[in-house]
Amino acid sequence: MNRRKGKTEMSPQKIEMHFTEIMHLAARLRELSGKLKSTSENKVMQIACENRACWNSECADIVVQKEVKISGQLVSEAESLAAIAEEMESQARKMYQSEMFNYQLAATRIYHQF
């Protein structure tokens, strides 16, 4: 980092590196979201159906209702994670553009000495 007039400036390489890192994290978060959603929609529901098929009682109905509710909550959380990943990507793009603009501006700035 270079210092100019009390401000800190990142190099284009460091800006690129930070942008790439954030985009990678957002992609991993989106992947995790997809896996969580898939698991909760498919596997949890499959387990609930299997439990219900093997266990006939009033308690089985209660357990299945709770499993379905938990599955729905997991899907909701997965969608929240996907939204967070999207916001991270959006903010990363904006920050990247701002930092690159600031770098270009600083590179062409002329300081007058009085």
Residue, then its C-alpha position, 0 to 999 in steps of 0.5 A: m500500500n502506498r501513502r499519499k496525503g494521509k490516505t491509503e491506496m491499494s495496488p490494482q493487484k491487491i484490489e483484484m485479489h480481494f475481489t476474487e477472494i470475495m467472489h470465491l467466498a460468495a460462490r462457496l456460500r451459494e454452493l452451500s445454500g444449494k446443498l442445504k436446500s437440496t438436502s432439506e427438500n429431498k433427504v429430510m422429506q424422504i426420511a420423514c416419509e420413511n419414518r411415517a411408513c414404519w411407525n403408525s401412531e399419533c406420535a408419528d404424525i407429530v414427529v412428521q409434522k415437526e420434520v416437515k416444519i424443520s425442512g421448511q425452515l432449512v429451505s428458508e435459511a438456504e434461500s437466505l444464504a443465497a440472497i447473502a451470496e448475491e448481495m456479497e457479489s453485488q457489493a464486491r463488484k461495486m467496491y472493485q469498480s470504486e477502488m479501481f476508479n480511485y486508483q486511476l484517479a490517484a495515478t493521474r492526480i497532480y499535486h500542486q505545492f504552494 
